[in-house]
Amino acid sequence: MFPISYRSHSRWLSLSVIVVVLMSCFFVGNTGAHHGAQTTNQLFTNTAILDLIYRQKYDDAITRLEEVLEREPQNGDALTYMATAKLYQTRDFFKARMEFEEAFKAGGGATFFVTHSHEKFNTNYVADYCRGWLHLRSQAVEYVPTDGTHSFKLKYSEIEEFKINRLSKRAFHIKFNGKSQNFYGRSNTEFEPLLIIALQKSFSRS
């Protein structure tokens, strides 16, 4: 065994300390990057995107969805909510129909922010209502209120009617179990109900 001088021993200790510090920095840096990736991914949840659309922050929603679609061009939910955000931002109903149909082909569908009347429909004025999301997908239609308990999820075969209301072209109804549920779209135009009904017919045939 060769003897080790004090100076050599000191150099060896110094080198060991440097190696340990460098390795620590490497692992801490990687952990931080991983944490950052998790945080970024959490920002792209459906709930977060719908909340932005609900608050009419369409530019923010579109920016986040573009980042998702850069990584996953065929993400059905992202394509759906992108079409929703653009619809309410631009009011281009013709383009929205094409974008929702593309989203449907990718496994998504169409989503609208609607007002659900709790009253018997007879005028354009609604006093008792809740608001929420109407989702049209391949197998079902689902209404999810942002508050309240008037939710439902129906197979297309369970729907008895899905039509424009006779008293107002800006409203539509979904009839099941012998009762009609009345809705207005966020745009409060006659074009949104027509778009919703056209997509429901298209999706139910697929």
C-alpha positions in Angstrom: 0.0 0.0 0.0 1.4 3.4 -1.0 1.5 6.1 1.6 -0.7 9.2 0.9 0.8 12.6 1.8 -1.3 15.2 3.6 -1.3 17.4 0.5 -2.6 14.6 -1.7 -5.2 13.7 0.8 -6.4 17.3 0.9 -6.7 17.4 -2.9 -8.6 14.2 -2.9 -11.1 15.6 -0.4 -11.5 18.8 -2.3 -12.2 16.9 -5.5 -14.8 14.8 -3.7 -16.6 17.8 -2.4 -16.7 19.4 -5.9 -18.1 16.2 -7.4 -20.8 15.9 -4.7 -21.8 19.6 -5.2 -22.1 19.2 -9.0 -24.2 16.0 -8.6 -26.5 17.8 -6.1 -27.0 20.7 -8.5 -27.7 18.3 -11.4 -30.4 16.4 -9.4 -32.0 19.5 -8.0 -32.1 21.1 -11.4 -33.8 18.0 -12.9 -36.3 17.9 -10.0 -37.1 21.5 -10.6 -37.6 21.0 -14.3 -39.9 18.0 -13.7 -41.9 20.0 -11.2 -42.2 22.8 -13.7 -43.5 20.3 -16.3 -46.1 19.0 -13.9 -47.2 22.6 -13.1 -47.5 23.4 -16.8 -49.5 20.2 -17.5 -51.9 21.0 -14.7 -52.7 24.3 -16.4 -54.2 22.5 -19.3 -57.0 20.6 -17.5 -60.5 20.8 -19.0 -61.8 22.6 -15.9 -59.2 25.3 -16.2 -59.9 25.9 -19.9 -63.7 25.9 -19.4 -63.2 28.4 -16.6 -61.4 30.8 -18.9 -64.1 30.5 -21.5 -66.8 31.0 -18.8 -65.0 34.2 -17.8 -64.8 35.2 -21.5 -61.0 35.2 -21.4 -60.9 33.7 -24.9 -57.4 34.8 -25.8 -56.0 33.1 -22.7 -57.9 29.9 -23.4 -56.8 29.8 -27.1 -53.2 30.4 -26.1 -53.2 27.5 -23.7 -55.0 25.2 -26.1 -52.5 26.1 -28.9 -49.7 24.8 -26.6 -51.6 21.6 -26.0 -52.2 21.1 -29.7 -48.6 21.7 -30.6 -47.8 18.6 -28.6 -51.0 16.6 -29.4 -52.6 17.8 -32.7 -55.4 15.2 -32.4 -56.3 15.9 -28.8 -60.1 15.7 -29.0 -60.9 17.8 -26.0 -58.4 20.5 -26.9 -59.9 20.7 -30.4 -63.4 20.9 -29.0 -62.7 23.7 -26.5 -60.6 25.6 -29.1 -63.7 25.6 -31.4 -65.8 26.7 -28.4 -63.5 29.6 -27.5 -63.3 30.8 -31.1 -67.0 30.6 -31.6 -67.8 32.9 -28.7 -64.9 35.2 -29.6 -65.7 35.6 -33.3 -69.4 34.5 -33.6 -68.4 32.7 -36.8 -71.0 29.9 -36.7 -70.2 28.5 -40.1 -66.5 28.0 -39.3 -67.5 26.7 -35.8 -69.5 23.9 -37.3 -66.5 22.7 -39.3 -64.2 22.9 -36.3 -66.6 21.0 -34.1 -66.9 18.3 -36.7 -63.1 18.0 -36.9 -63.0 17.8 -33.1 -65.7 15.0 -33.3 -63.6 13.0 -35.7 -60.6 13.2 -33.2 -62.8 11.8 -30.4 -64.1 15.1 -29.0 -67.3 16.9 -30.0 -69.0 20.2 -29.3 -69.4 22.2 -26.1 -71.6 25.3 -25.5 -72.2 27.6 -22.6 -76.0 27.8 -22.2 -78.7 29.1 -19.9 -81.2 26.5 -18.7 -84.7 27.9 -17.9 -86.5 26.3 -14.9 -89.8 27.9 -15.9 -92.4 26.9 -18.5 -91.2 28.6 -21.6 -93.5 31.4 -22.8 -91.4 34.5 -23.3 -87.8 35.6 -23.9 -87.5 36.7 -20.3 -86.2 34.1 -17.9 -86.2 34.7 -14.1 -85.5 31.2 -12.8 -82.6 29.6 -14.4 -79.1 28.1 -14.1 -76.1 28.2 -16.4 -73.8 25.5 -17.5 -72.1 23.5 -20.2 -73.9 21.5 -22.9 -71.6 18.8 -24.2 -72.4 16.9 -27.4 -70.2 13.8 -27.9 -70.4 10.6 -29.9 -72.5 8.6 -27.5 -74.4 11.2 -25.4 -75.6 14.7 -24.7 -74.7 16.0 -21.3 -75.6 19.2 -19.4 -73.4 20.2 -16.5 -74.5 23.3 -14.6 -71.9 25.6 -13.1 -74.2 25.8 -10.0 -77.3 23.9 -9.1 -78.4 20.3 -9.6 -80.2 20.3 -12.9 -77.7 18.1 -14.7 -78.4 15.2 -17.0 -76.7 12.8 -19.4 -78.6 11.2 -22.2 -77.9 8.7 -24.9 -79.2 9.9 -28.2 -81.8 7.1 -28.2 -83.3 8.6 -25.0 -84.0 12.0 -26.6 -87.5 12.4 -27.7 -87.1 15.9 -29.3 -84.2 18.3 -29.9 -85.6 21.3 -31.6 -85.9 25.1 -31.9 -88.7 26.5 -29.6 -91.8 27.7 -31.4 -92.0 31.0 -29.5 -88.4 32.0 -29.9 -85.8 31.0 -32.5 -83.1 32.0 -30.0 -84.1 29.1 -27.7 -84.2 25.3 -28.1 -85.4 22.4 -26.1 -84.4 18.9 -25.3 -87.3 16.6 -24.5 -86.8 13.3 -22.6 -89.1 11.4 -20.2 -92.0 13.4 -21.6 -90.6 16.8 -20.4 -88.9 19.6 -22.3 -85.7 21.3 -20.9 -85.4 24.8 -22.4 -82.1 26.5 -23.2 -80.5 29.7 -24.6 -77.0 29.8 -26.0 -74.5 32.4 -24.8 -74.6 34.4 -28.0 -78.4 34.8 -27.6 -78.8 34.6 -31.3 -80.9 32.3 -33.5 -77.8 30.9 -35.1 -76.4 29.2 -32.0 -79.5 26.9 -31.5 -79.4 26.0 -35.2 -75.7 25.1 -34.9 -76.3 23.0 -31.8 -79.2 21.1 -33.4 -77.3 20.5 -36.7 -74.3 19.1 -34.7 -76.6 16.9 -32.6 -78.1 15.4 -35.7 -74.7 14.8 -37.3 -73.2 13.3 -34.2 -76.2 11.0 -33.4 -76.0 9.5 -36.9 -72.3 8.7 -36.6 
